[in-house]
Amino acid sequence: MPGTELFGNEERKEINDVLETGILFRFNHEQQRNGIWKARDFEAEVRKITGAKYAHAVSSGSTAIATALAASGIGTGDEVIVPPFTYIATIEAVLFVGAIPVFAEIDETLCLSAKGIEQAITKKTKAVCLVHMCGGMADMDGIMAVIKDYNLVLVEDAGQAFAASYKGTATGLFGTAGSYSFDFFKIATAGEGGVLVTNDENVYKLADSYSDHGHDHVGANRGMEQHPVLGFNYRISELHAAVGVAQTRKVPHIREVNRKHKSLLVELLSQTEGISFATLPDPDGDSATFLNILLPDTETAARVVAAFGAAGVSGFNYWYVNMYHFINQWDHIKNLKTASKLPIEILGKSQDYNTMELPKSQEVIGRLISFGIRCTWTEDEVRALAEKIATCVRMTVAVPA
Ligand SMILES: *Cc1c(COP(=O)(O)O)cnc(C)c1O
C-alpha cells in the first residue's frame, strides 16, 4: 500500500485548498470556487502518467469499471469473458450492467491468456473484461490478436495496475476504455476513488454523462443541462480528488523505489530452489507493487505459507484460500446470491459456475504467494525479508510432506 505510506503535507495542502472555498462538489459554482478544481487536476495527473487522451475521475475503482463497461456499450445479455482471479468488483460490474460473465483461464501472467480467451469465445461473446493483476500486465500482443480476429470489445480493469505499461502503452489504453482504483490499498489512494481512461472522445463523453445522472456538463447552469443518456451518481467529491492529486504526483517516485526493492528481492531469491516468479510480458512496464512468487505446486505453497506463519513473516497474500480475489471463495457469485433479481437470473448463465473447470487457473493461483512491496523499506529490510523467504522455502522444499 505504497501511497498510504507517504500521506503527508502535500495531501493536507490539497485538502485545505478545498476547505478554504467549501466547494466540495466537482462541477459548477465557478464564482465561489476561486479556481479550485481538484477532480480536474486529478484527471490531468492521471493523463500525465498514462498518456491517455481522456480521463474521468469517479467515486471508486468499482464505479470506474462499471462506467467503462457501460460507455463501451456492454449491456444486457452480452457475454463478457472475465478472469477467475481478480477483485470481485470486476465480476459485480459485469453483472450489474446486465451482462453475463464467462470465466476463462489465466496463466503465469496472473491475467487472462490469449489461449484462455479464445477457448471461451461463443457466438454470444461481445467483450473481454481483462484485468491486469498484482501490479503487472497481461500479454497484450497475444490478446489483441484474439480481440481483432473475433471482433470483440476490450475493456480493461487496471484497478491494480495504475502506472504499469506494456511496450510503452499504459494498461487501460489497449481497449475501448480502462479503469484504475485509488482505494486505500492501491499504489496511490484518494481514500476512495477511481479513474476511467480512454482515447475515444465519444466514450469519454458517454462516461462523463453516465457517471453523473446523464448530465452533459455543458454551460454553467446545472439545472438547465441536457441529459443525452440515463445515468447514476458515481461522482467523486473534491475532497477525495484533492488527496488523489497529491498521491498521483508521488507515483513516479513510488514506482521507481518499488522497482529497486523488487529487483533486489528477485536477485536475492532467484537462486533459491523452488522459487520462480510470475511472468511479466514487459518487465520494464511493471508498477512493482507486488513480488509474485510461484512455488512448484499448491501443496508446497501451502506448506511455505505455514512456514512463513511460524517464522513471523508477514505482508503477503496467499490468494488461493484468502482475500476474496479467487473464484474458490466466490460462493455468492457461483450461487447468484443477490439482493434483488439480476438480468442473468432471467436470461440464464452461459456456464455452470459450480461445475466449470479451470485447471490452469487453479494450478497457478495454488502456487502463487504475493508480497506487497513497501516504498518505505530500507535496503537492510529488503535483504532481511529475502533471507527469511529463502529460509522458509528451502526448509519446506528440502523436507517432503
Ligand atoms: C481494487 C480493485 C477494484 C475496485 O476498486 P475500488 O476502488 O475498491 O472500488 C476493481 N478491480 C480491481 C482489479 C481491483 O484491484
The ligand as an SDF file (V2000), in Angstrom:
LIG
                    3D

 15 15  0  0  0  0  0  0  0  0999 V2000
   -9.3320   -2.5390   -6.0920 C   0  0  0  0  0  0  0  0  0  0  0  0
   -9.8870   -3.1060   -7.3340 C   0  0  0  0  0  0  0  0  0  0  0  0
  -11.1420   -2.7560   -7.8160 C   0  0  0  0  0  0  0  0  0  0  0  0
  -12.1300   -1.9550   -7.0260 C   0  0  0  0  0  0  0  0  0  0  0  0
  -11.6880   -0.7100   -6.6940 O   0  0  0  0  0  0  0  0  0  0  0  0
  -12.4150    0.0960   -5.5110 P   0  0  0  0  0  0  0  0  0  0  0  0
  -11.7960    1.4460   -5.6550 O   0  0  0  0  0  0  0  0  0  0  0  0
  -12.0640   -0.5760   -4.2240 O   0  0  0  0  0  0  0  0  0  0  0  0
  -13.8650    0.0970   -5.7970 O   0  0  0  0  0  0  0  0  0  0  0  0
  -11.5570   -3.2550   -9.0480 C   0  0  0  0  0  0  0  0  0  0  0  0
  -10.7850   -4.0830   -9.7490 N   0  0  0  0  0  0  0  0  0  0  0  0
   -9.5660   -4.4730   -9.3120 C   0  0  0  0  0  0  0  0  0  0  0  0
   -8.7400   -5.3850  -10.1570 C   0  0  0  0  0  0  0  0  0  0  0  0
   -9.0950   -4.0100   -8.0810 C   0  0  0  0  0  0  0  0  0  0  0  0
   -7.9160   -4.4440   -7.6230 O   0  0  0  0  0  0  0  0  0  0  0  0
  1  2  1  0
  2  3  1  0
  2 14  2  0
  3  4  1  0
  3 10  2  0
  4  5  1  0
  5  6  1  0
  6  7  2  0
  6  8  1  0
  6  9  1  0
 10 11  1  0
 11 12  2  0
 12 13  1  0
 12 14  1  0
 14 15  1  0
M  END
$$$$
